[in-house]
Amino acid sequence: MQVPMEDQRSLLIVDDEEDVCLLLKRSFRREFKTVETAYLLKDALQVAERLRPDILLLDNNLPDGLGLEFVKKFKSINPKMYVILFSAMDLYQEAIVAGADVFLGKPLDLGVMREVMRR
């Protein structure tokens, strides 16, 4: 039996709020072969090096920096990585200029997020 392509994708969730990571991981675990989380950018970069995720959900405001400033570093690990940056601040223009594929505002809407990841 061949596994559908969608089920072979990997997802990395980066947010310093453990509850948010847990909620997102539970929400998307059936849609991805692998779902991993990180609470700091330095840890996320290490996970990304190992996992080379297809999709990255990246919060902007993290204890060790701004996700916005790390988009290019993540894309250098996997140029095909689809980066979804999210923040409570309106950073649409900055996110796109930084190389993010999509910007989503908080509070997060799981339905919208799921639709964006299907593209």
MIKE-899835 format. One record per residue (C-alpha): residue in one letter; chain; z, y, x; residue number from 0. Coordinates in Angstrom, 2 decimals, padded with zeros to 5 digits, m for minus. Layout:
<nodes>
<residu=a&chaine=A&c3=Z&c2=Y&c1=X&num=NUM> $
...
</nodes>
This chain:
<nodes>
<residu=m&chaine=A&c3=000.00&c2=000.00&c1=000.00&num=0> $
<residu=q&chaine=A&c3=m001.01&c2=003.36&c1=001.41&num=1> $
<residu=v&chaine=A&c3=001.49&c2=006.23&c1=001.21&num=2> $
<residu=p&chaine=A&c3=000.04&c2=009.36&c1=m000.47&num=3> $
<residu=m&chaine=A&c3=m000.60&c2=012.15&c1=002.05&num=4> $
<residu=e&chaine=A&c3=001.87&c2=014.45&c1=000.28&num=5> $
<residu=d&chaine=A&c3=004.64&c2=011.89&c1=000.85&num=6> $
<residu=q&chaine=A&c3=003.99&c2=011.89&c1=004.61&num=7> $
<residu=r&chaine=A&c3=004.77&c2=015.58&c1=005.09&num=8> $
<residu=s&chaine=A&c3=007.93&c2=016.85&c1=006.75&num=9> $
<residu=l&chaine=A&c3=010.07&c2=019.85&c1=005.79&num=10> $
<residu=l&chaine=A&c3=012.54&c2=021.88&c1=007.84&num=11> $
<residu=i&chaine=A&c3=014.99&c2=024.14&c1=006.00&num=12> $
<residu=v&chaine=A&c3=016.72&c2=026.90&c1=007.96&num=13> $
<residu=d&chaine=A&c3=019.54&c2=028.83&c1=006.30&num=14> $
<residu=d&chaine=A&c3=023.06&c2=029.63&c1=007.46&num=15> $
<residu=e&chaine=A&c3=024.44&c2=028.84&c1=004.00&num=16> $
<residu=e&chaine=A&c3=025.19&c2=025.13&c1=003.98&num=17> $
<residu=d&chaine=A&c3=025.12&c2=025.00&c1=000.17&num=18> $
<residu=v&chaine=A&c3=021.61&c2=026.46&c1=000.08&num=19> $
<residu=c&chaine=A&c3=020.40&c2=023.89&c1=002.63&num=20> $
<residu=l&chaine=A&c3=021.97&c2=021.06&c1=000.67&num=21> $
<residu=l&chaine=A&c3=020.48&c2=022.25&c1=m002.63&num=22> $
<residu=l&chaine=A&c3=017.00&c2=022.63&c1=m001.14&num=23> $
<residu=k&chaine=A&c3=017.21&c2=019.30&c1=000.68&num=24> $
<residu=r&chaine=A&c3=018.20&c2=017.50&c1=m002.52&num=25> $
<residu=s&chaine=A&c3=015.52&c2=019.32&c1=m004.49&num=26> $
<residu=f&chaine=A&c3=012.67&c2=018.37&c1=m002.16&num=27> $
<residu=r&chaine=A&c3=013.70&c2=015.03&c1=m000.63&num=28> $
<residu=r&chaine=A&c3=011.43&c2=013.00&c1=m002.92&num=29> $
<residu=e&chaine=A&c3=008.39&c2=015.12&c1=m002.11&num=30> $
<residu=f&chaine=A&c3=008.58&c2=014.74&c1=001.66&num=31> $
<residu=k&chaine=A&c3=008.86&c2=011.82&c1=004.05&num=32> $
<residu=t&chaine=A&c3=011.41&c2=013.79&c1=006.10&num=33> $
<residu=v&chaine=A&c3=013.63&c2=016.75&c1=005.18&num=34> $
<residu=e&chaine=A&c3=015.92&c2=018.23&c1=007.82&num=35> $
<residu=t&chaine=A&c3=018.14&c2=021.30&c1=007.92&num=36> $
<residu=a&chaine=A&c3=019.43&c2=023.73&c1=010.52&num=37> $
<residu=y&chaine=A&c3=021.91&c2=026.60&c1=010.18&num=38> $
<residu=l&chaine=A&c3=020.96&c2=028.54&c1=013.34&num=39> $
<residu=l&chaine=A&c3=017.62&c2=029.52&c1=014.83&num=40> $
<residu=k&chaine=A&c3=018.36&c2=027.88&c1=018.18&num=41> $
<residu=d&chaine=A&c3=019.07&c2=024.57&c1=016.43&num=42> $
<residu=a&chaine=A&c3=016.02&c2=024.98&c1=014.19&num=43> $
<residu=l&chaine=A&c3=013.76&c2=025.38&c1=017.22&num=44> $
<residu=q&chaine=A&c3=015.09&c2=022.13&c1=018.68&num=45> $
<residu=v&chaine=A&c3=014.57&c2=020.30&c1=015.39&num=46> $
<residu=a&chaine=A&c3=011.07&c2=021.79&c1=015.09&num=47> $
<residu=e&chaine=A&c3=010.18&c2=020.58&c1=018.60&num=48> $
<residu=r&chaine=A&c3=011.19&c2=017.04&c1=017.64&num=49> $
<residu=l&chaine=A&c3=009.99&c2=016.97&c1=014.02&num=50> $
<residu=r&chaine=A&c3=006.94&c2=019.27&c1=014.20&num=51> $
<residu=p&chaine=A&c3=007.34&c2=019.99&c1=010.48&num=52> $
<residu=d&chaine=A&c3=004.46&c2=020.63&c1=008.15&num=53> $
<residu=i&chaine=A&c3=006.46&c2=023.18&c1=006.19&num=54> $
<residu=l&chaine=A&c3=009.26&c2=025.51&c1=007.30&num=55> $
<residu=l&chaine=A&c3=011.56&c2=027.24&c1=004.81&num=56> $
<residu=l&chaine=A&c3=013.08&c2=030.03&c1=006.88&num=57> $
<residu=d&chaine=A&c3=015.78&c2=032.47&c1=005.86&num=58> $
<residu=n&chaine=A&c3=015.46&c2=035.83&c1=007.55&num=59> $
<residu=n&chaine=A&c3=019.07&c2=036.84&c1=008.15&num=60> $
<residu=l&chaine=A&c3=020.75&c2=034.24&c1=010.37&num=61> $
<residu=p&chaine=A&c3=023.82&c2=034.54&c1=012.63&num=62> $
<residu=d&chaine=A&c3=021.76&c2=034.24&c1=015.82&num=63> $
<residu=g&chaine=A&c3=018.81&c2=036.44&c1=014.85&num=64> $
<residu=l&chaine=A&c3=016.14&c2=037.31&c1=012.33&num=65> $
<residu=g&chaine=A&c3=013.81&c2=034.59&c1=011.14&num=66> $
<residu=l&chaine=A&c3=011.06&c2=037.19&c1=011.06&num=67> $
<residu=e&chaine=A&c3=011.24&c2=037.46&c1=014.85&num=68> $
<residu=f&chaine=A&c3=010.92&c2=033.69&c1=015.31&num=69> $
<residu=v&chaine=A&c3=007.90&c2=032.92&c1=013.11&num=70> $
<residu=k&chaine=A&c3=005.49&c2=032.98&c1=016.08&num=71> $
<residu=k&chaine=A&c3=007.79&c2=030.68&c1=018.09&num=72> $
<residu=f&chaine=A&c3=007.78&c2=028.14&c1=015.26&num=73> $
<residu=k&chaine=A&c3=004.00&c2=028.43&c1=014.86&num=74> $
<residu=s&chaine=A&c3=003.56&c2=027.83&c1=018.60&num=75> $
<residu=i&chaine=A&c3=005.31&c2=024.46&c1=018.15&num=76> $
<residu=n&chaine=A&c3=002.90&c2=023.47&c1=015.37&num=77> $
<residu=p&chaine=A&c3=000.10&c2=025.97&c1=014.68&num=78> $
<residu=k&chaine=A&c3=m000.60&c2=024.27&c1=011.32&num=79> $
<residu=m&chaine=A&c3=003.02&c2=024.71&c1=010.19&num=80> $
<residu=y&chaine=A&c3=003.20&c2=026.46&c1=006.83&num=81> $
<residu=v&chaine=A&c3=005.98&c2=029.04&c1=007.12&num=82> $
<residu=i&chaine=A&c3=007.75&c2=030.33&c1=004.03&num=83> $
<residu=l&chaine=A&c3=010.09&c2=033.19&c1=004.93&num=84> $
<residu=f&chaine=A&c3=012.68&c2=034.22&c1=002.38&num=85> $
<residu=s&chaine=A&c3=015.15&c2=037.09&c1=002.20&num=86> $
<residu=a&chaine=A&c3=017.16&c2=039.21&c1=m000.19&num=87> $
<residu=m&chaine=A&c3=015.41&c2=042.23&c1=001.35&num=88> $
<residu=d&chaine=A&c3=011.80&c2=043.04&c1=000.47&num=89> $
<residu=l&chaine=A&c3=010.05&c2=042.04&c1=003.69&num=90> $
<residu=y&chaine=A&c3=006.68&c2=040.97&c1=002.30&num=91> $
<residu=q&chaine=A&c3=004.55&c2=043.14&c1=004.59&num=92> $
<residu=e&chaine=A&c3=006.65&c2=042.42&c1=007.68&num=93> $
<residu=a&chaine=A&c3=006.65&c2=038.67&c1=006.98&num=94> $
<residu=i&chaine=A&c3=002.87&c2=038.50&c1=006.72&num=95> $
<residu=v&chaine=A&c3=002.38&c2=040.63&c1=009.86&num=96> $
<residu=a&chaine=A&c3=004.83&c2=038.35&c1=011.71&num=97> $
<residu=g&chaine=A&c3=002.69&c2=035.33&c1=010.81&num=98> $
<residu=a&chaine=A&c3=004.50&c2=033.84&c1=007.81&num=99> $
<residu=d&chaine=A&c3=002.18&c2=032.25&c1=005.27&num=100> $
<residu=v&chaine=A&c3=004.33&c2=033.28&c1=002.30&num=101> $
<residu=f&chaine=A&c3=007.27&c2=035.56&c1=001.62&num=102> $
<residu=l&chaine=A&c3=009.73&c2=034.80&c1=m001.19&num=103> $
<residu=g&chaine=A&c3=012.56&c2=037.03&c1=m002.33&num=104> $
<residu=k&chaine=A&c3=016.06&c2=035.90&c1=m003.18&num=105> $
<residu=p&chaine=A&c3=017.42&c2=034.59&c1=m005.39&num=106> $
<residu=l&chaine=A&c3=015.15&c2=031.63&c1=m004.76&num=107> $
<residu=d&chaine=A&c3=013.24&c2=030.09&c1=m007.64&num=108> $
<residu=l&chaine=A&c3=012.77&c2=026.35&c1=m006.99&num=109> $
<residu=g&chaine=A&c3=009.77&c2=026.18&c1=m009.32&num=110> $
<residu=v&chaine=A&c3=007.98&c2=028.96&c1=m007.46&num=111> $
<residu=m&chaine=A&c3=008.93&c2=027.43&c1=m004.12&num=112> $
<residu=r&chaine=A&c3=007.62&c2=024.03&c1=m005.19&num=113> $
<residu=e&chaine=A&c3=004.34&c2=025.59&c1=m006.35&num=114> $
<residu=v&chaine=A&c3=003.93&c2=027.49&c1=m003.06&num=115> $
<residu=m&chaine=A&c3=004.48&c2=024.29&c1=m001.05&num=116> $
<residu=r&chaine=A&c3=001.77&c2=022.44&c1=m002.99&num=117> $
<residu=r&chaine=A&c3=m000.91&c2=024.84&c1=m001.70&num=118> $
</nodes>
